[in-house]
Amino acid sequence: MPLLPRWWYAEDHASIIGAYRNLQAYCRNRGLEYVYFTSEDLQRETGDEDRHEVERVMHENRALKPIFQAGIGTIYKP
C-alpha cells in the first residue's frame, strides 16, 4: 500500500499507522484477496518507531489472517 507523501513530509505518524490499521477495508475496496507484508516495506518511508508500530498493528489485526510466512515476509488474507 502506498503511503501518501504528505503524511511522510508532515511526519503524520497517526495517518501512517492508521492506514495499516484499516488495511482490511483498503483490500476490500480494491478487490484484493491477499496482502504481502515484509519488515522492509517501510524502510525508506518511516523511522524505526513507526515501522515497529505498523508491524505490531499488522500482527495484532484479527481481520488479517496470516496464511504463509517465510523470511521477512508474511502473506495475509483479509
C-alpha positions as CSV (number, residue, x, y, z in Angstrom):
1,M,0.0,0.0,0.0
2,P,1.5,3.3,-1.0
3,L,1.7,5.9,1.8
4,L,0.7,9.4,0.9
5,P,3.7,11.7,0.5
6,R,2.0,14.4,2.6
7,W,2.0,12.0,5.6
8,W,5.7,11.4,5.2
9,Y,6.6,15.1,4.8
10,A,4.4,16.2,7.6
11,E,5.6,13.4,9.8
12,D,2.0,12.4,10.3
13,H,2.6,9.2,12.3
14,A,-1.1,8.7,13.1
15,S,-2.1,8.6,9.4
16,I,0.7,6.3,8.5
17,I,-0.1,3.8,11.3
18,G,-3.9,4.3,10.7
19,A,-3.5,3.2,7.1
20,Y,-2.3,-0.2,8.2
21,R,-4.9,-0.4,10.9
22,N,-7.5,-0.1,8.2
23,L,-5.8,-2.5,5.7
24,Q,-8.8,-4.8,5.5
25,A,-11.1,-2.0,4.2
26,Y,-8.3,-1.0,1.8
27,C,-8.2,-4.5,0.4
28,R,-11.9,-4.9,0.3
29,N,-12.4,-1.6,-1.6
30,R,-9.9,-2.8,-4.3
31,G,-10.9,-6.4,-4.6
32,L,-7.6,-7.7,-3.1
33,E,-7.7,-11.2,-1.7
34,Y,-4.2,-11.3,-0.3
35,V,-1.6,-8.9,1.2
36,Y,2.1,-9.5,1.2
37,F,3.8,-7.6,4.0
38,T,7.5,-7.5,4.9
39,S,9.5,-6.0,7.7
40,E,11.3,-4.0,4.9
41,D,8.1,-2.4,3.4
42,L,8.5,0.9,5.3
43,Q,12.3,1.0,5.4
44,R,12.6,4.2,3.2
45,E,9.4,6.0,4.2
46,T,9.3,5.8,8.0
47,G,11.5,5.8,11.1
48,D,12.1,2.9,13.4
49,E,9.2,3.9,15.8
50,D,6.6,3.9,13.0
51,R,7.9,0.7,11.5
52,H,7.7,-1.1,14.8
53,E,4.2,0.2,15.4
54,V,3.0,-0.8,12.0
55,E,4.4,-4.3,12.4
56,R,2.6,-4.5,15.8
57,V,-0.7,-3.3,14.2
58,M,-0.3,-5.9,11.4
59,H,0.4,-8.8,13.7
60,E,-2.4,-7.9,16.1
61,N,-5.1,-7.2,13.5
62,R,-7.5,-10.1,13.8
63,A,-9.1,-9.2,10.5
64,L,-5.9,-10.3,8.7
65,K,-5.2,-14.0,8.8
66,P,-1.6,-14.9,8.2
67,I,-1.5,-17.8,5.8
68,F,2.2,-18.1,4.9
69,Q,5.4,-16.7,6.4
70,A,9.0,-17.0,5.2
71,G,12.0,-14.9,5.9
72,I,11.0,-11.2,6.3
73,G,7.5,-11.6,4.6
74,T,4.1,-12.8,5.6
75,I,1.1,-13.3,3.3
76,Y,-2.2,-12.3,4.9
77,K,-5.8,-13.0,3.8
78,P,-8.0,-10.0,4.8
